[in-house]
Amino acid sequence: MAIEVILMSDVKGLGAEGDVVRVAEGYARNMLLPKKLAAPVTDATRRQLEKKRKEREAQMAVERAAAEELAAKIAQVSCTITVKTGEGGKIFGSVTPGHIAEALKAQGVVVDKIQIELPDAIRELGVFNVPVNLKAGIQATVKIWVVEE
């Protein structure tokens, strides 16, 4: 026998949060309900889900505003990274996202090295525009100057 439940969070292979689905009674009773992945379809659960959605949207708006503010700050910053070089301007090692994150931190901009999108490490002197992925799908670009020590 199947019963209808409303999903309180995304369940792989079943549906997304807020979906009303029909599942086997045993699956609902033994898996979904005890783990709070679903709840019986009632007005109270619909209201609870709507409240949860509104809270999430408000949180996302705050995160988006903070990310936009950080993106504006990043756009105004340029970092200089000094590296040791050998003959012919060849640098020893490479400039990685970790180095860029440290240089940004020294400028007063805190980002995680995971947010810095660098396909390959920088292995030459020059000026590079490096994209930084922030929360809420916002991307900023920082100018990096790699110079000889």
Order of alpha helices (4+ residues) and beta strands (2+ residues): beta-beta-beta-alpha-beta-alpha-beta-beta
